[in-house]
């Protein structure tokens, strides 16, 4: 029976696990072992809409405290400078996976070269607006949104929240893991302390101290799909630049560059493949694109893939300790929220005595999540023809579509049809049919069923787009929305 849990790692993964488990199972003893010698990667976090749902709905935390301490800005989607058109938007709402009244086909069939948005949210993004205006004249926060958060502030908020609900946080470095009959018996710290528990959560990041090093769990590479293995990171203080309500993903010679919007800082990174570009060349290209860089760029090395099983014996790996893919869809925190929620629910449902069938199901669900992300990212790479460089030619010719194969084949034969809804994409796939269609249609991937609407139908489509644009014009920028929630009398 699980009565005590020790979490190895005090970054975002370890603290989210601690907060989730203690909040949902307050009777458990939860302790975090945090090494002061291991710093936070701190690239500036982008989240998906699952993050606010996890903390404010599932865990019931106070949004005001989060906004006051973590100081996020809003992210309503991603702008891709990608594919045949100069750019397109991927909003965190369903805009393509919907039947429209008075139209003969599903929305994706009308997305031509003149179309910049498919619905109200993408129209807002195109005009740098974060939220539409509600009937009360305030930002309409009902629309799915995510956040841009500075990693140091996020970890600080998580740490304070964890302590406030009874999580014990110990600064210490693990010297060795003691094996036991069910997996790990105890951790031995450099201080000499022996730390025992019923369940161990490996949140040690790329080091994978418990599941891979101690338990020797095999790993699966995603290298045939995702060629990038480096990122160079830097940024500069915000001056007169408007705060954009989206992450930018910009095509580069041997990969892509992100831009993450914080209130007082702009974070930039270049994700690239060392197979096609040396570190010095990457730095030169990065600096050329970003002359405002104010700090010394640093390079992070990584590999994409996952462990074979994230839960083995009494060890559960979360976050980078369980797997990693590059941040093209900002899936890192989404995965952690999903993993820790499922773990908390598994313990609750089993009354803290998880049987083998539940552990097996946990592994299947989490492996599917990693594999679904891999297949979704594959679609980004296999069809981006904006640049004709050796890297992008290799992506178009060599990318293993993996879990994305079936939906791509269906799309190429049938176009953005909705007939595959609930079949082509697993119900647990966080991106859904809409996500795949947004990437395929946005990149103008050709298909066998092109459609030319009749003049009256095209007129209605243009009128619909114009109406969304007018409504978006009335919306709130990030700066205006921040002023609103900081005004005296504002209530969440």
Residue pairs with C-beta under 8 A, 6 or more apart in sequence:
1 198
1 352
1 353
2 28
2 198
2 199
2 347
2 352
2 353
2 354
3 28
3 29
3 198
3 352
4 28
4 29
4 30
4 31
4 196
4 197
4 198
4 199
5 21
5 28
5 29
5 30
5 31
5 197
5 198
5 199
5 200
5 201
6 31
6 32
6 33
6 187
6 195
6 196
6 197
6 199
6 200
6 201
7 14
7 17
7 18
7 30
7 31
7 32
7 33
7 200
7 201
7 203
8 14
8 33
8 174
8 187
8 200
8 201
8 202
8 203
8 204
8 209
8 210
9 32
9 33
9 34
9 35
9 201
9 202
9 203
9 204
9 205
9 319
9 321
10 32
10 33
10 34
10 35
10 155
10 159
10 169
10 203
11 40
11 41
11 155
11 203
11 205
11 319
12 40
12 45
12 151
12 154
12 155
12 158
12 319
12 333
12 336
13 203
13 205
13 318
13 319
13 320
13 321
13 336
14 32
14 34
14 201
14 203
14 318
14 319
15 32
15 155
15 158
15 159
15 162
16 158
16 318
16 319
16 333
16 336
16 337
16 340
17 201
17 203
17 318
17 336
17 339
17 340
17 343
18 30
18 32
18 162
18 167
18 169
19 59
19 158
19 161
19 162
19 165
19 167
20 54
20 59
20 337
20 340
20 341
20 343
20 344
21 28
21 30
21 201
21 340
21 343
21 344
21 347
22 28
22 30
22 162
22 165
22 166
22 167
23 59
23 60
23 61
23 165
23 344
24 59
24 344
24 345
24 347
24 348
25 344
25 347
25 348
25 352
26 165
26 166
28 347
28 352
29 168
30 166
30 167
30 168
31 167
31 168
31 169
31 170
31 195
31 197
32 162
32 167
32 168
32 169
32 170
33 170
33 172
33 174
33 187
33 189
33 195
34 169
34 170
34 171
34 172
35 171
35 172
35 173
35 174
36 171
36 173
37 173
38 205
38 207
40 151
40 152
40 155
41 151
41 205
41 300
42 150
42 151
42 152
43 151
43 231
43 233
43 260
43 267
43 269
43 300
43 327
44 148
44 149
44 150
44 151
44 235
44 260
44 262
44 265
44 267
44 269
45 147
45 148
45 149
45 150
45 151
45 154
45 260
45 330
45 332
45 333
46 75
46 146
46 147
46 148
46 247
46 258
46 260
46 327
46 330
47 75
47 146
47 147
47 148
47 149
47 330
47 333
47 334
48 92
48 146
48 329
48 330
48 331
48 333
48 334
48 430
49 92
49 144
49 145
49 146
50 146
50 333
50 334
50 337
50 338
50 430
51 146
51 147
51 333
51 334
51 337
52 63
52 145
52 146
52 147
54 337
54 341
55 61
55 66
56 63
56 66
58 341
61 161
62 492
63 492
64 492
65 157
65 161
66 72
66 157
67 485
69 153
69 156
69 157
69 160
70 147
70 149
70 153
70 154
70 156
70 157
71 149
71 150
71 153
71 262
71 263
72 147
72 148
72 149
73 147
73 148
73 243
73 245
73 261
73 262
73 263
73 478
73 482
74 130
74 131
74 145
74 146
74 147
74 148
74 245
74 478
74 481
75 92
75 145
75 146
75 147
75 148
75 245
75 246
75 247
75 261
75 330
76 91
76 92
76 121
76 124
76 125
76 130
76 131
76 143
76 144
76 145
76 146
76 245
76 246
77 89
77 90
77 91
77 92
77 121
77 122
77 125
77 245
77 246
77 247
78 89
78 90
78 246
78 247
78 248
78 249
78 329
78 330
79 87
79 88
79 89
79 90
79 125
79 244
79 246
79 247
79 248
79 249
80 87
80 88
80 89
80 90
80 249
80 380
80 442
81 87
81 248
81 249
81 250
81 251
81 386
82 88
82 249
82 251
82 256
82 380
82 384
82 386
82 442
82 443
83 383
83 384
83 385
83 386
83 442
83 443
83 444
84 385
84 386
84 443
84 444
85 113
85 442
85 444
88 116
88 438
88 442
88 443
89 116
89 117
89 122
89 125
89 126
89 246
89 442
90 435
90 438
90 439
90 442
91 119
91 121
91 122
91 125
91 144
91 438
92 121
92 144
92 145
92 146
93 119
93 121
93 143
93 144
94 432
94 434
95 107
95 118
95 119
95 121
95 122
95 434
95 438
96 106
96 107
96 108
96 111
96 118
96 416
96 433
96 434
96 437
96 438
96 441
97 418
97 421
97 432
97 433
97 434
97 437
98 106
98 107
99 106
99 418
100 106
100 107
100 464
102 460
103 110
103 457
103 460
103 461
104 453
104 457
105 451
105 453
106 416
106 417
106 418
107 118
107 416
108 415
108 416
108 437
108 441
109 415
109 416
109 451
109 453
110 451
110 453
110 458
110 461
111 118
111 416
111 441
111 442
113 444
115 465
116 122
116 123
116 126
117 123
117 125
117 126
117 465
117 468
117 469
117 472
119 468
120 132
120 143
120 468
120 471
120 472
121 143
121 144
123 465
123 468
123 469
123 471
123 472
124 130
124 131
124 132
124 245
124 472
124 475
125 245
125 246
126 469
126 472
127 469
127 472
127 473
127 475
128 242
128 244
128 245
128 477
129 245
129 472
129 473
129 475
129 476
129 477
130 139
130 145
130 245
130 475
130 476
130 477
130 478
130 481
131 139
131 140
131 141
131 143
131 145
131 475
131 476
131 481
132 139
132 140
132 143
132 471
132 472
132 474
132 475
132 476
133 139
133 140
133 471
133 474
133 475
133 476
134 140
138 484
139 475
139 476
139 480
139 481
139 484
139 485
146 330
148 247
148 260
148 261
148 262
149 262
150 262
150 265
159 169
162 169
163 169
170 195
172 189
172 190
172 191
172 193
173 189
173 190
174 187
174 188
174 189
174 190
174 209
175 188
175 189
175 190
176 187
176 188
177 184
177 186
177 187
177 188
177 209
177 210
177 213
177 214
178 184
178 185
178 186
178 187
178 188
178 194
179 185
179 214
180 186
180 314
182 313
182 314
183 200
183 215
183 312
183 313
183 314
183 315
184 200
184 210
184 214
184 215
184 313
184 314
184 315
185 196
186 194
186 195
186 196
186 197
187 194
187 195
187 200
188 194
188 195
189 195
198 314
199 314
199 315
199 316
200 210
200 314
200 315
200 316
201 315
201 316
201 317
201 318
201 343
202 208
202 209
202 210
202 211
202 315
202 316
202 317
202 318
202 321
202 322
203 317
203 318
203 319
203 321
204 210
204 321
205 319
205 320
205 321
206 302
206 320
206 321
206 324
207 213
207 321
208 307
208 317
208 320
208 321
209 321
210 315
210 317
210 321
211 217
211 307
211 310
211 312
211 315
211 316
211 317
211 321
211 322
212 219
212 307
212 317
212 321
214 315
215 312
215 313
215 315
217 307
217 308
217 309
217 312
217 317
218 307
218 308
219 305
219 306
219 307
219 308
220 305
220 306
220 307
220 308
221 303
221 304
221 305
222 304
222 305
222 306
222 325
222 374
222 402
223 303
223 304
223 305
224 398
224 399
224 400
224 402
225 304
225 374
225 375
225 377
225 378
225 381
225 399
225 400
225 401
225 402
226 304
226 325
226 326
226 374
226 377
226 378
226 381
227 273
227 275
227 276
227 381
227 391
227 394
227 395
227 399
228 255
228 271
228 272
228 273
228 304
228 326
229 273
229 274
229 275
229 301
229 302
229 303
229 304
230 271
230 272
230 273
230 274
230 279
230 282
230 299
230 300
230 301
230 302
231 269
231 270
231 271
231 272
231 299
231 300
231 302
231 326
232 269
232 270
232 272
232 279
232 282
232 283
232 286
232 297
232 298
232 299
232 300
233 267
233 268
233 269
233 297
233 298
233 299
233 300
234 268
234 269
234 286
234 290
234 293
234 294
234 295
234 296
234 297
234 298
235 265
235 266
235 267
235 268
235 293
235 294
235 295
236 265
236 266
236 290
236 292
236 293
236 294
236 295
237 264
237 265
237 266
237 294
238 262
238 263
238 264
238 265
238 266
241 266
242 477
242 478
242 479
243 261
243 263
243 477
243 478
243 479
244 259
244 261
244 478
245 261
245 477
245 478
246 261
247 258
247 259
247 260
247 261
247 330
248 257
248 258
248 259
249 256
249 257
249 258
249 328
250 256
250 257
250 258
250 259
250 289
251 384
251 386
251 387
251 392
252 270
252 272
252 285
252 289
252 387
253 272
253 277
253 285
253 387
253 389
253 391
254 272
254 273
254 276
254 277
254 282
254 389
254 390
254 391
255 270
255 271
255 272
255 273
255 277
255 391
256 270
256 271
256 328
257 268
257 269
257 270
257 271
257 286
257 289
258 267
258 268
258 269
258 271
258 327
259 266
259 267
259 268
260 266
260 267
260 268
260 269
261 267
261 478
263 482
266 292
268 286
268 290
268 293
269 327
270 282
270 285
270 286
270 289
271 326
271 327
271 328
272 282
272 391
273 391
275 391
276 389
276 390
276 391
276 394
277 285
277 391
279 299
282 299
283 297
283 299
286 293
286 297
287 293
287 297
302 324
302 326
303 324
304 324
304 325
304 326
304 374
305 323
305 324
306 322
306 323
306 324
306 367
306 370
306 371
307 317
307 321
307 322
307 323
309 363
309 367
310 316
310 317
310 318
310 322
310 323
310 339
310 362
310 363
310 366
310 367
311 317
311 359
311 362
311 363
311 366
316 343
316 362
318 336
318 339
318 340
318 343
319 332
319 335
319 336
319 339
320 332
322 335
322 339
322 366
322 370
323 335
323 370
324 332
325 331
325 370
325 373
325 374
325 377
326 377
328 377
328 380
329 373
329 376
329 377
329 431
331 373
331 430
334 430
335 369
335 370
335 373
338 366
338 369
338 430
339 366
339 369
342 362
342 365
342 366
343 362
346 354
346 358
346 362
347 354
349 358
350 358
354 362
365 428
368 426
368 428
368 429
369 428
369 430
371 402
371 403
372 403
372 425
372 426
372 428
372 429
372 430
372 431
373 430
373 431
374 402
374 403
375 401
375 402
375 403
375 404
375 405
376 403
376 404
376 429
376 431
376 435
376 436
376 439
378 399
378 400
378 401
378 402
378 403
378 404
379 401
379 404
379 408
379 436
379 439
379 440
380 439
381 395
381 396
381 399
382 395
382 396
382 399
382 401
382 408
383 396
383 439
383 440
383 443
383 445
384 392
384 395
384 396
384 443
385 392
385 396
385 443
386 392
401 408
404 436
406 424
407 420
407 424
407 425
407 433
407 436
408 440
410 417
410 420
410 424
411 436
411 437
411 440
411 445
411 447
412 445
412 446
412 447
412 448
413 447
413 448
413 449
414 420
414 447
414 448
414 449
415 447
415 448
415 449
415 450
415 451
416 437
416 440
416 441
416 447
417 449
418 433
420 433
421 433
424 433
424 436
425 431
425 432
425 433
425 436
453 461
476 484
484 490
485 492
